[in-house]
Amino acid sequence: MNKNPITLTILDNGNLEIKRNISRKDFKELYLDKKRKDYIRPEWGNILDESRYLGNGWEDLKGHLGLTDSPIIGHDVIRDDDEHIIEADKVWWFPEYMIIDELEELLKNKKVVFRMA
């Protein structure tokens, strides 16, 4: 597969649009448990990595900011020597995470929008 699974676009209003570039089937096959032949729900860090964003200024910050289980994506994150976050240029989150599954939204509608924090 030559295409990145997703494309990230910062919208004019500051929100982050995550667009699926490959078929739903191909996306699920990327995260298939080969032994059980089941789809494994990927973490956003895996998706960012597979799409070549991780390590290029983008990070999965879930569990690193605030007291929420919401998925959080950051850009240009600065850390101290102990890897604690000092500053992040931009941060987005999915506040509806308890009501709407953001990955299902991405699979179903080919895109999902995270809000700028």
C-alpha positions in Angstrom: 0.0 0.0 0.0 1.5 3.3 -1.1 -1.1 5.7 0.4 -0.9 7.0 4.0 -3.9 5.7 5.9 -4.8 9.3 7.0 -4.2 12.9 6.2 -4.2 15.6 8.8 -5.4 19.1 7.9 -5.7 22.1 10.2 -8.9 23.9 9.2 -9.4 27.6 9.1 -11.2 27.5 12.4 -8.2 25.8 14.0 -9.8 22.4 14.3 -8.0 19.3 13.0 -9.6 17.2 10.2 -8.5 13.6 10.0 -9.3 12.2 6.6 -9.1 8.4 5.7 -7.3 7.9 2.4 -7.7 4.1 2.1 -10.8 1.9 2.1 -12.4 0.8 5.3 -11.3 -2.8 4.6 -7.7 -1.8 4.0 -7.7 0.4 7.2 -9.0 -2.5 9.3 -6.5 -4.9 7.7 -3.6 -2.7 9.0 -4.7 -3.4 12.5 -5.6 -7.1 12.2 -4.6 -9.6 14.9 -3.1 -12.2 12.6 -3.6 -15.0 15.1 -7.2 -14.3 15.9 -8.0 -12.7 12.6 -9.8 -9.9 14.5 -9.6 -6.2 14.1 -7.7 -4.6 17.0 -8.7 -1.0 17.8 -5.5 1.0 17.1 -4.3 3.8 19.3 -3.9 7.1 17.6 -0.1 6.9 18.0 -0.2 3.8 15.8 -2.3 5.5 13.2 0.0 8.6 13.2 3.0 6.3 12.9 1.5 4.3 10.0 0.8 7.6 8.2 4.3 9.0 8.8 3.2 11.8 11.1 4.6 10.4 14.4 8.1 11.8 14.8 7.5 14.6 12.4 6.1 17.0 14.9 2.8 15.1 15.7 2.1 13.1 18.8 -0.6 11.0 20.5 -1.0 12.8 23.8 -3.8 10.7 25.3 -3.1 10.2 29.0 -0.5 12.9 29.1 -2.8 16.0 29.4 -5.7 16.6 31.7 -7.9 14.1 33.4 -9.7 12.7 30.4 -9.8 9.5 28.3 -10.4 11.6 25.2 -8.0 11.1 22.3 -5.6 14.0 22.1 -3.3 14.9 19.3 -0.5 17.4 19.7 1.9 19.2 17.3 5.3 20.6 18.1 5.4 19.3 21.7 8.3 20.4 23.9 9.4 18.1 26.7 11.9 18.5 29.5 14.8 16.0 30.2 12.3 13.7 32.0 9.9 13.7 29.1 7.3 15.8 30.9 5.4 18.1 28.5 6.4 21.7 29.0 4.6 23.2 26.0 2.7 22.3 22.9 2.2 24.5 19.9 -1.2 23.0 19.1 -3.4 20.5 20.8 -6.7 18.9 19.6 -9.1 16.6 21.3 -12.4 14.8 20.7 -14.7 15.9 23.5 -17.6 13.7 22.3 -15.5 10.6 23.0 -18.0 9.2 25.5 -20.9 9.4 23.1 -19.3 9.0 19.6 -16.5 6.6 18.7 -14.1 8.7 16.8 -12.5 5.7 15.0 -15.9 4.5 13.9 -16.7 8.0 12.7 -13.5 7.9 10.6 -14.3 4.5 9.2 -17.9 5.3 8.4 -17.6 8.9 7.1 -14.0 9.0 5.9 -13.2 11.8 8.2 -13.4 13.0 11.8 -12.8 16.4 13.3 -10.9 17.0 16.5 -11.4 20.4 18.3 -8.6 22.7 19.0 -8.0 22.8 22.7 
